[in-house]
Amino acid sequence: MHVDKDGTDKAVGRRRFLVGGLVGGGVAVAAGAGLIGLGSDAQAMALEEFDEVYQGRRIRGWAIANGDNPRSEATVDGDALHIMRNGDGTYTTSVNHYESFDSLRAAARRAVETLGGLRPESQLAHGH
């Protein structure tokens, strides 16, 4: 079990990240069995989770597989990074729309490289 600096275990840290980081992006997340709106009997499998500083930017993300409904989220310095899962299981972002990446982490890292010091653009800025 991973223990964060503040003494919380990884599950609590993940819950705090999901609720705190994604609610601002319009994603309502419940803790425990109802994680990400999954029913209590749903069998979700974690594909990937990361929280790191890359080129001076904090990137966080997670991806789960829930049958035919995979879900993923990523942020750069707390700003939502629009992620799309391709049919072949690769990822792309709104920042690097014409590139595919084998992992969510690789997609987030490439977005940081492309953004430089800029912030990811919010979908809300375009009225979507």
PAZAPA-4460 file (N, C-alpha, C; in steps of 0.05 Angstrom, whole numbers, plus 32768, in hexadecimal, padded with zeros to 4 digits):
% residues 128
    n_x    n_y    n_z   ca_x   ca_y   ca_z    c_x    c_y    c_z   seq   type   mol
   8011   7FE8   8000   8000   8000   8000   8012   8019   8000     1      M     A
   800C   802B   7FEF   801B   8044   7FED   8010   8058   8002     2      H     A
   8022   8065   8011   801A   8079   8024   8025   8094   801C     3      V     A
   8014   80A7   8019   801C   80C2   8011   8029   80D1   8028     4      D     A
   8034   80E8   8022   8042   80F9   8036   8031   80FE   804F     5      K     A
   8017   8102   804A   8006   8109   8060   7FFC   80F1   8070     6      D     A
   8006   80D9   8069   7FFE   80C1   8077   7FE6   80B2   806D     7      G     A
   7FDA   80BC   8058   7FC2   80AF   804C   7FCB   8099   8039     8      T     A
   7FBA   8084   8037   7FC1   806F   8024   7FBA   8078   8008     9      D     A
   7FC2   8068   7FF4   7FBE   806F   7FD8   7FA1   8072   7FD1    10      K     A
   7F8F   8061   7FDC   7F73   8063   7FD5   7F67   807E   7FDE    11      A     A
   7F6F   8087   7FF5   7F65   80A1   7FFF   7F70   80B7   7FED    12      V     A
   7F8A   80B5   7FE6   7F96   80C9   7FD5   7F89   80CA   7FBA    13      G     A
   7F82   80B3   7FAF   7F74   80B1   7F95   7F59   80BE   7F97    14      R     A
   7F4B   80B8   7FAD   7F30   80C4   7FB1   7F32   80E2   7FB2    15      R     A
   7F46   80EC   7FC1   7F49   8109   7FC4   7F4F   8115   7FA8    16      R     A
   7F61   8108   7F99   7F67   8112   7F7E   7F4F   8112   7F6C    17      F     A
   7F40   80FC   7F6C   7F29   80FA   7F5A   7F14   810F   7F62    18      L     A
   7F0D   8110   7F7B   7EF8   8123   7F84   7F02   8140   7F81    19      V     A
   7F1A   8146   7F8B   7F24   8161   7F8B   7F2C   816B   7F6F    20      G     A
   7F39   815A   7F60   7F43   8162   7F46   7F30   8161   7F2F    21      G     A
   7F1C   8150   7F31   7F0A   814C   7F1B   7EEF   8158   7F1E    22      L     A
   7EE7   815E   7F36   7ECD   816B   7F39   7ECC   8185   7F2B    23      V     A
   7EE2   8194   7F2C   7EE4   81AE   7F1E   7EE1   81AA   7F00    24      G     A
   7EE8   8193   7EF6   7EE4   818D   7ED9   7EC9   8182   7ED3    25      G     A
   7EB7   8182   7EE6   7E9C   8179   7EE1   7E97   815C   7EE5    26      G     A
   7EAA   814E   7EF0   7EA7   8131   7EF4   7EA1   812C   7F11    27      V     A
   7E89   8122   7F17   7E82   811B   7F32   7E8B   80FF   7F39    28      A     A
   7E9A   80FD   7F4F   7EA5   80E3   7F56   7E9E   80DD   7F72    29      V     A
   7E94   80C4   7F77   7E8E   80BC   7F92   7EA4   80A8   7F9B    30      A     A
   7EAA   80A8   7FB4   7EBE   8096   7FBF   7EB3   807A   7FC4    31      A     A
   7EC6   8068   7FC8   7EBE   804D   7FCF   7EB3   803D   7FB7    32      G     A
   7E9E   802D   7FBC   7E93   801C   7FA8   7E87   802B   7F90    33      A     A
   7E7F   8044   7F95   7E73   8054   7F80   7E87   8064   7F70    34      G     A
   7EA1   805D   7F72   7EB6   806C   7F65   7EB0   8071   7F47    35      L     A
   7EB0   808A   7F3F   7EAC   8092   7F24   7E91   8089   7F19    36      I     A
   7E7D   8088   7F2B   7E62   8082   7F22   7E5E   8065   7F1B    37      G     A
   7E70   8053   7F23   7E6D   8037   7F1E   7E5B   802B   7F34    38      L     A
   7E4B   8019   7F2D   7E3A   800C   7F41   7E4A   7FFC   7F54    39      G     A
   7E3E   7FF4   7F6B   7E4D   7FE6   7F7F   7E56   7FCA   7F76    40      S     A
   7E48   7FBF   7F62   7E4F   7FA5   7F58   7E61   7FA6   7F3F    41      D     A
   7E69   7FBD   7F37   7E7A   7FC0   7F1F   7E96   7FB7   7F24    42      A     A
   7EA2   7FAA   7F11   7EBD   7FA0   7F13   7ECF   7FB2   7F02    43      Q     A
   7EDA   7FC7   7F0D   7EEC   7FD9   7EFE   7F08   7FD0   7F03    44      A     A
   7F19   7FD1   7EEF   7F35   7FCA   7EF1   7F46   7FE3   7EEC    45      M     A
   7F57   7FE9   7EFF   7F69   8000   7EFB   7F7E   7FF9   7EE6    46      A     A
   7F80   800B   7ED2   7F94   8007   7EBD   7FAD   8017   7EC3    47      L     A
   7FA9   802E   7ECE   7FC0   8040   7ED2   7FB9   8056   7EE5    48      E     A
   7FCD   805E   7EF5   7FC9   8075   7F07   7FE5   8081   7F0C    49      E     A
   7FE6   809B   7F0B   8000   80A9   7F0F   7FFB   80C5   7F1B    50      F     A
   800F   80CE   7F28   8010   80E9   7F34   802E   80F0   7F36    51      D     A
   8037   8101   7F24   8054   8106   7F23   8059   8123   7F19    52      E     A
   8071   812C   7F1D   807A   8145   7F11   808B   813E   7EF9    53      V     A
   8082   8149   7EE2   8090   8144   7EC9   8097   815F   7EBC    54      Y     A
   80B0   8164   7EB8   80BA   817D   7EAD   80AF   8195   7EBC    55      Q     A
   80AE   8193   7ED7   80A5   81A8   7EE8   8087   81AB   7EEA    56      G     A
   8078   819A   7EDE   805A   819B   7EDE   8050   8183   7EED    57      R     A
   803C   8186   7EFE   8030   816F   7F0B   801B   8163   7EF9    58      R     A
   801F   814A   7EF2   800B   813B   7EE3   7FFF   8125   7EF4    59      I     A
   7FE5   8122   7EF2   7FD7   810D   7F00   7FC3   8100   7EED    60      R     A
   7FBF   80E7   7EF0   7FAB   80D9   7EDF   7FA4   80BE   7EE9    61      G     A
   7F8E   80B3   7EDF   7F86   8098   7EE5   7F76   808E   7ECD    62      W     A
   7F76   8074   7ECA   7F66   8067   7EB5   7F5C   804D   7EC1    63      A     A
   7F42   8047   7EBC   7F37   802D   7EC4   7F29   8021   7EAD    64      I     A
   7F26   8007   7EAE   7F16   7FF8   7E9A   7EFE   7FED   7EA9    65      A     A
   7EE7   7FF2   7E9F   7ECE   7FE9   7EAB   7EBE   7FDD   7E94    66      N     A
   7EC4   7FC4   7E8D   7EB7   7FB8   7E76   7EBC   7FC7   7E5D    67      G     A
   7EA7   7FCF   7E4F   7EA9   7FDF   7E37   7EAA   7FFD   7E3C    68      D     A
   7EAD   8005   7E55   7EAC   8021   7E5C   7EC6   802A   7E6A    69      N     A
   7EDD   802C   7E5B   7EF5   8035   7E68   7EF3   8053   7E6E    70      P     A
   7EFF   805B   7E84   7EFF   8077   7E8C   7F1B   8080   7E93    71      R     A
   7F20   809A   7E8E   7F3A   80A5   7E95   7F38   80C3   7E99    72      S     A
   7F4A   80CD   7EA9   7F4C   80EA   7EAE   7F69   80F1   7EB2    73      E     A
   7F71   8109   7EAB   7F8C   8112   7EB0   7F8B   8130   7EB4    74      A     A
   7F9E   813A   7EC4   7FA1   8157   7EC9   7FBE   815F   7EC6    75      T     A
   7FC2   8178   7EBF   7FDC   8185   7EBF   7FDB   819D   7ED1    76      V     A
   7FE9   819C   7EE7   7FE8   81B1   7EFB   7FCC   81B7   7F04    77      D     A
   7FBB   81A2   7F06   7FA0   81A5   7F0F   7F8C   81AC   7EFA    78      G     A
   7F95   81B2   7EE2   7F83   81B9   7ECC   7F7D   819F   7EBC    79      D     A
   7F63   819B   7EB6   7F5B   8183   7EA8   7F68   8182   7E8C    80      A     A
   7F72   816A   7E85   7F7D   8165   7E6B   7F69   8153   7E5D    81      L     A
   7F5E   815C   7E47   7F4A   814C   7E39   7F57   8133   7E2D    82      H     A
   7F4F   811C   7E36   7F5B   8102   7E2D   7F46   80F2   7E1E    83      I     A
   7F4F   80E6   7E08   7F3D   80D4   7DF9   7F49   80B9   7DF7    84      M     A
   7F39   80A4   7DFC   7F43   8089   7DF9   7F3B   807F   7DDE    85      R     A
   7F4F   8077   7DCE   7F4A   806D   7DB3   7F40   8050   7DB4    86      N     A
   7F34   8047   7D9E   7F29   802C   7D9D   7F3E   8017   7DA1    87      G     A
   7F57   801C   7D9A   7F6C   8008   7D9D   7F79   8009   7DB9    88      D     A
   7F6E   8019   7DCC   7F78   801A   7DE7   7F8D   802F   7DEB    89      G     A
   7F96   803D   7DD6   7FA9   8053   7DDA   7F9A   806C   7DE2    90      T     A
   7FAA   8081   7DE9   7F9E   809A   7DF2   7FA8   80B1   7DE0    91      Y     A
   7F98   80C6   7DDF   7F9F   80DF   7DD2   7F94   80F5   7DE3    92      T     A
   7F9E   810D   7DE0   7F95   8124   7DF0   7F8D   813A   7DDC    93      T     A
   7F7E   814D   7DE7   7F77   8164   7DD6   7F90   8175   7DCF    94      S     A
   7FA5   8172   7DDE   7FBE   8181   7DD9   7FCD   8173   7DC2    95      V     A
   7FCD   8159   7DC2   7FDC   814A   7DAD   7FC8   8138   7D9E    96      N     A
   7FB5   8144   7D92   7F9E   8135   7D86   7FA6   8121   7D71    97      H     A
   7FBB   8125   7D63   7FC3   8113   7D4D   7FD8   80FF   7D54    98      Y     A
   7FDE   80FD   7D6E   7FF1   80EA   7D78   7FE3   80D6   7D8A    99      E     A
   7FEB   80BD   7D89   7FE0   80A8   7D9B   7FF6   809F   7DAE   100      S     A
   7FEF   8098   7DC7   8001   8090   7DDB   7FF8   8076   7DE8   101      F     A
   800B   8064   7DEE   8004   804B   7DFA   7FFA   804D   7E17   102      D     A
   8001   8062   7E25   7FF8   8065   7E40   7FEE   8081   7E45   103      S     A
   7FDD   8084   7E59   7FD3   809E   7E61   7FEA   80B0   7E6B   104      L     A
   7FFC   80A4   7E79   8013   80B3   7E83   8023   80BF   7E6C   105      R     A
   8028   80AF   7E57   8037   80B8   7E40   8028   80CF   7E32   106      A     A
   800E   80CD   7E30   7FFE   80E2   7E24   8000   80FC   7E34   107      A     A
   7FFE   80FA   7E4F   8000   8111   7E60   801C   811E   7E5F   108      A     A
   8030   810D   7E5E   804B   8118   7E5C   8050   8127   7E42   109      R     A
   8046   811C   7E2C   8049   8129   7E12   8039   8143   7E11   110      R     A
   8022   8144   7E1E   8013   815C   7E20   8023   8172   7E2E   111      A     A
   8031   816A   7E44   8042   817D   7E52   8058   8188   7E40   112      V     A
   8064   8176   7E31   8079   817F   7E1F   806F   8193   7E0A   113      E     A
   8057   818D   7E00   804B   819F   7DEB   8042   81B9   7DF7   114      T     A
   8036   81B8   7E0F   802C   81D0   7E1C   8042   81E4   7E24   115      L     A
   8059   81D9   7E2C   806E   81EB   7E37   8063   81F7   7E50   116      G     A
   8062   8211   7E52   8057   821F   7E6A   8039   8225   7E68   117      G     A
   802C   821E   7E53   8010   8223   7E4F   7FFF   8210   7E5F   118      L     A
   7FE6   8217   7E63   7FD2   8206   7E71   7FC1   81F8   7E5C   119      R     A
   7FB7   81DF   7E63   7FA4   81D3   7E50   7F8C   81E4   7E4D   120      P     A
   7F81   81E5   7E35   7F69   81F6   7E30   7F50   81E7   7E39   121      E     A
   7F3F   81F4   7E47   7F27   81E9   7E51   7F12   81E6   7E3B   122      S     A
   7F04   81CF   7E3B   7EEE   81CB   7E28   7ED8   81E0   7E2C   123      Q     A
   7ED6   81EA   7E45   7EC1   81FE   7E4B   7EC7   8218   7E3C   124      L     A
   7EE0   821D   7E36   7EE7   8236   7E29   7EDB   8238   7E0D   125      A     A
   7ED5   8220   7E02   7EC9   821F   7DE7   7EAB   821A   7DE8   126      H     A
   7E9F   821A   7E00   7E82   8215   7E02   7E7A   81F9   7DFE   127      G     A
   7E8C   81E5   7E00   7E85   81C9   7DFD   7E7C   81BD   7E16   128      H     A
***
